[in-house]
Amino acid sequence: MATARDGGDGRAPTRHSGPARRAVTALTSPVMNDSDHLLAWLQDWYAKQCDGDWEHEWGVKIATLDNPGWTLTVDLEETDLEGRDYPRRDLTRSPQDWVRAWTAENTFRATCGPGNLTEVLALFRTWATTGAP
């Protein structure tokens, strides 16, 4: 008989039962938060650009900075956003809470503090879907 102690499947407990198993279940849960929606939107935007050629030359890059922080680079060449301007924005709330975003050379660029990646992705989505910075 399966018990809560054995993970519910009749097998002996493993390091993946109990709280760890619940954490894995939470990771695969269909409930989406705002960050999930941003990533789903970005994935969809990227997929729509992929035409057999675009993805070989252009793309989306998210990387870390050593100060610490994040960088986002989105190639706009051969997309509906090509040639659109995003006026430079610099916002510093604290040494760890800051955002910079702009377009240059048909690329949307943003850098931000370690806790601002979601904010930068939201800036890109808002600009890409409404034209408003």
Phi and psi restraints in degrees (value plus and minus 20) as a CYANA .aco file:
   2 ALA   PHI     -95.2   -55.2
   2 ALA   PSI     120.2   160.2
   3 THR   PHI    -149.1  -109.1
   3 THR   PSI     144.9   184.9
   4 ALA   PHI     -82.9   -42.9
   4 ALA   PSI     -52.8   -12.8
   5 ARG   PHI     -87.3   -47.3
   5 ARG   PSI     -51.6   -11.6
   6 ASP   PHI    -116.5   -76.5
   6 ASP   PSI      -4.7    35.3
   7 GLY   PHI      68.7   108.7
   7 GLY   PSI     -19.9    20.1
   8 GLY   PHI      65.7   105.7
   8 GLY   PSI     -19.3    20.7
   9 ASP   PHI    -140.4  -100.4
   9 ASP   PSI      -8.6    31.4
  10 GLY   PHI      64.7   104.7
  10 GLY   PSI     -28.7    11.3
  11 ARG   PHI    -110.7   -70.7
  11 ARG   PSI     141.7   181.7
  12 ALA   PHI     -84.1   -44.1
  12 ALA   PSI     130.8   170.8
  13 PRO   PHI     -79.3   -39.3
  13 PRO   PSI     126.0   166.0
  14 THR   PHI    -144.9  -104.9
  14 THR   PSI     156.4   196.4
  15 ARG   PHI     -89.3   -49.3
  15 ARG   PSI     -28.4    11.6
  16 HIS   PHI    -122.5   -82.5
  16 HIS   PSI      -6.7    33.3
  17 SER   PHI    -120.8   -80.8
  17 SER   PSI     155.1   195.1
  18 GLY   PHI      48.6    88.6
  18 GLY   PSI    -158.2  -118.2
  19 PRO   PHI     -77.3   -37.3
  19 PRO   PSI     -58.2   -18.2
  20 ALA   PHI     -84.1   -44.1
  20 ALA   PSI     -60.5   -20.5
  21 ARG   PHI     -83.9   -43.9
  21 ARG   PSI     -60.5   -20.5
  22 ARG   PHI     -84.4   -44.4
  22 ARG   PSI     -56.5   -16.5
  23 ALA   PHI     -84.6   -44.6
  23 ALA   PSI     -62.1   -22.1
  24 VAL   PHI     -83.7   -43.7
  24 VAL   PSI     -62.1   -22.1
  25 THR   PHI     -80.9   -40.9
  25 THR   PSI     -61.1   -21.1
  26 ALA   PHI     -82.4   -42.4
  26 ALA   PSI     -56.5   -16.5
  27 LEU   PHI     -86.4   -46.4
  27 LEU   PSI     -49.6    -9.6
  28 THR   PHI    -120.6   -80.6
  28 THR   PSI     -12.7    27.3
  29 SER   PHI     -86.7   -46.7
  29 SER   PSI     123.6   163.6
  30 PRO   PHI     -95.5   -55.5
  30 PRO   PSI     -25.8    14.2
  31 VAL   PHI     -90.0   -50.0
  31 VAL   PSI     108.1   148.1
  32 MET   PHI    -131.4   -91.4
  32 MET   PSI     118.3   158.3
  33 ASN   PHI    -119.7   -79.7
  33 ASN   PSI    -198.2  -158.2
  34 ASP   PHI     -79.6   -39.6
  34 ASP   PSI     -58.3   -18.3
  35 SER   PHI     -84.3   -44.3
  35 SER   PSI     -60.0   -20.0
  36 ASP   PHI     -81.3   -41.3
  36 ASP   PSI     -62.0   -22.0
  37 HIS   PHI     -83.5   -43.5
  37 HIS   PSI     -59.2   -19.2
  38 LEU   PHI     -82.3   -42.3
  38 LEU   PSI     -65.7   -25.7
  39 LEU   PHI     -85.9   -45.9
  39 LEU   PSI     -60.0   -20.0
  40 ALA   PHI     -82.0   -42.0
  40 ALA   PSI     -62.5   -22.5
  41 TRP   PHI     -82.6   -42.6
  41 TRP   PSI     -65.6   -25.6
  42 LEU   PHI     -82.4   -42.4
  42 LEU   PSI     -62.5   -22.5
  43 GLN   PHI     -79.4   -39.4
  43 GLN   PSI     -63.4   -23.4
  44 ASP   PHI     -86.0   -46.0
  44 ASP   PSI     -64.2   -24.2
  45 TRP   PHI     -79.3   -39.3
  45 TRP   PSI     -66.6   -26.6
  46 TYR   PHI     -80.1   -40.1
  46 TYR   PSI     -67.5   -27.5
  47 ALA   PHI     -79.6   -39.6
  47 ALA   PSI     -56.8   -16.8
  48 LYS   PHI     -88.1   -48.1
  48 LYS   PSI     -44.9    -4.9
  49 GLN   PHI     -99.3   -59.3
  49 GLN   PSI     -47.7    -7.7
  50 CYS   PHI     -90.0   -50.0
  50 CYS   PSI      93.7   133.7
  51 ASP   PHI    -146.8  -106.8
  51 ASP   PSI      -4.5    35.5
  52 GLY   PHI      77.4   117.4
  52 GLY   PSI     -40.4    -0.4
  53 ASP   PHI    -139.9   -99.9
  53 ASP   PSI     -69.2   -29.2
  54 TRP   PHI     -71.2   -31.2
  54 TRP   PSI     -68.3   -28.3
  55 GLU   PHI     -86.3   -46.3
  55 GLU   PSI     -36.4     3.6
  56 HIS   PHI    -102.1   -62.1
  56 HIS   PSI     -43.0    -3.0
  57 GLU   PHI    -128.8   -88.8
  57 GLU   PSI     -54.1   -14.1
  58 TRP   PHI    -144.7  -104.7
  58 TRP   PSI     159.0   199.0
  59 GLY   PHI     150.3   190.3
  59 GLY   PSI    -186.2  -146.2
  60 VAL   PHI    -142.6  -102.6
  60 VAL   PSI     112.4   152.4
  61 LYS   PHI    -149.1  -109.1
  61 LYS   PSI     109.1   149.1
  62 ILE   PHI    -141.0  -101.0
  62 ILE   PSI     107.3   147.3
  63 ALA   PHI    -163.0  -123.0
  63 ALA   PSI     147.9   187.9
  64 THR   PHI    -116.8   -76.8
  64 THR   PSI     135.8   175.8
  65 LEU   PHI    -129.5   -89.5
  65 LEU   PSI     139.9   179.9
  66 ASP   PHI    -112.7   -72.7
  66 ASP   PSI      -7.9    32.1
  67 ASN   PHI    -125.0   -85.0
  67 ASN   PSI     -12.5    27.5
  68 PRO   PHI    -105.0   -65.0
  68 PRO   PSI     149.5   189.5
  69 GLY   PHI     147.9   187.9
  69 GLY   PSI    -185.4  -145.4
  70 TRP   PHI    -147.6  -107.6
  70 TRP   PSI     137.8   177.8
  71 THR   PHI    -152.5  -112.5
  71 THR   PSI     119.2   159.2
  72 LEU   PHI    -144.4  -104.4
  72 LEU   PSI     109.7   149.7
  73 THR   PHI    -150.2  -110.2
  73 THR   PSI     103.7   143.7
  74 VAL   PHI    -144.4  -104.4
  74 VAL   PSI      95.7   135.7
  75 ASP   PHI     -92.0   -52.0
  75 ASP   PSI     109.4   149.4
  76 LEU   PHI    -124.0   -84.0
  76 LEU   PSI     -28.7    11.3
  77 GLU   PHI     -74.9   -34.9
  77 GLU   PSI     113.6   153.6
  78 GLU   PHI      41.2    81.2
  78 GLU   PSI      10.8    50.8
  79 THR   PHI    -143.4  -103.4
  79 THR   PSI     152.5   192.5
  80 ASP   PHI     -85.8   -45.8
  80 ASP   PSI     -35.2     4.8
  81 LEU   PHI    -112.8   -72.8
  81 LEU   PSI     -23.6    16.4
  82 GLU   PHI     -76.1   -36.1
  82 GLU   PSI     111.1   151.1
  83 GLY   PHI      64.7   104.7
  83 GLY   PSI     -28.2    11.8
  84 ARG   PHI     -98.2   -58.2
  84 ARG   PSI     125.5   165.5
  85 ASP   PHI    -122.9   -82.9
  85 ASP   PSI     118.5   158.5
  86 TYR   PHI    -139.0   -99.0
  86 TYR   PSI      85.3   125.3
  87 PRO   PHI     -79.9   -39.9
  87 PRO   PSI     121.2   161.2
  88 ARG   PHI     -76.1   -36.1
  88 ARG   PSI     112.6   152.6
  89 ARG   PHI    -143.8  -103.8
  89 ARG   PSI     110.9   150.9
  90 ASP   PHI    -146.5  -106.5
  90 ASP   PSI      99.9   139.9
  91 LEU   PHI    -152.8  -112.8
  91 LEU   PSI     100.3   140.3
  92 THR   PHI    -143.5  -103.5
  92 THR   PSI      94.8   134.8
  93 ARG   PHI    -117.1   -77.1
  93 ARG   PSI     -52.6   -12.6
  94 SER   PHI    -185.3  -145.3
  94 SER   PSI     154.2   194.2
  95 PRO   PHI     -80.5   -40.5
  95 PRO   PSI     -43.3    -3.3
  96 GLN   PHI    -125.8   -85.8
  96 GLN   PSI     -26.4    13.6
  97 ASP   PHI    -146.6  -106.6
  97 ASP   PSI      70.2   110.2
  98 TRP   PHI    -172.7  -132.7
  98 TRP   PSI     136.4   176.4
  99 VAL   PHI    -164.5  -124.5
  99 VAL   PSI     116.5   156.5
 100 ARG   PHI    -153.2  -113.2
 100 ARG   PSI     112.2   152.2
 101 ALA   PHI    -165.0  -125.0
 101 ALA   PSI     126.2   166.2
 102 TRP   PHI    -190.5  -150.5
 102 TRP   PSI     148.6   188.6
 103 THR   PHI    -135.2   -95.2
 103 THR   PSI     126.3   166.3
 104 ALA   PHI    -177.8  -137.8
 104 ALA   PSI     116.8   156.8
 105 GLU   PHI      31.5    71.5
 105 GLU   PSI      28.5    68.5
 106 ASN   PHI      36.6    76.6
 106 ASN   PSI      16.9    56.9
 107 THR   PHI    -157.2  -117.2
 107 THR   PSI     113.0   153.0
 108 PHE   PHI    -105.6   -65.6
 108 PHE   PSI     107.8   147.8
 109 ARG   PHI    -146.4  -106.4
 109 ARG   PSI     122.3   162.3
 110 ALA   PHI    -170.5  -130.5
 110 ALA   PSI     124.9   164.9
 111 THR   PHI    -151.0  -111.0
 111 THR   PSI     133.5   173.5
 112 CYS   PHI    -181.5  -141.5
 112 CYS   PSI     150.2   190.2
 113 GLY   PHI     -89.8   -49.8
 113 GLY   PSI     152.3   192.3
 114 PRO   PHI     -83.8   -43.8
 114 PRO   PSI     -42.0    -2.0
 115 GLY   PHI    -126.4   -86.4
 115 GLY   PSI      -5.5    34.5
 116 ASN   PHI    -133.7   -93.7
 116 ASN   PSI      -8.8    31.2
 117 LEU   PHI     -80.7   -40.7
 117 LEU   PSI     -63.4   -23.4
 118 THR   PHI     -80.7   -40.7
 118 THR   PSI     -60.5   -20.5
 119 GLU   PHI     -81.5   -41.5
 119 GLU   PSI     -62.3   -22.3
 120 VAL   PHI     -86.1   -46.1
 120 VAL   PSI     -62.4   -22.4
 121 LEU   PHI     -82.8   -42.8
 121 LEU   PSI     -58.6   -18.6
 122 ALA   PHI     -85.9   -45.9
 122 ALA   PSI     -58.8   -18.8
 123 LEU   PHI     -79.7   -39.7
 123 LEU   PSI     -66.0   -26.0
 124 PHE   PHI     -82.7   -42.7
 124 PHE   PSI     -66.5   -26.5
 125 ARG   PHI     -80.6   -40.6
 125 ARG   PSI     -66.0   -26.0
 126 THR   PHI     -80.4   -40.4
 126 THR   PSI     -66.5   -26.5
 127 TRP   PHI     -84.0   -44.0
 127 TRP   PSI     -63.4   -23.4
 128 ALA   PHI     -87.5   -47.5
 128 ALA   PSI     -52.0   -12.0
 129 THR   PHI    -117.0   -77.0
 129 THR   PSI     -42.4    -2.4
 130 THR   PHI    -142.1  -102.1
 130 THR   PSI     -39.0     1.0
 131 GLY   PHI      65.2   105.2
 131 GLY   PSI     -24.7    15.3
 132 ALA   PHI    -113.3   -73.3
 132 ALA   PSI     111.7   151.7
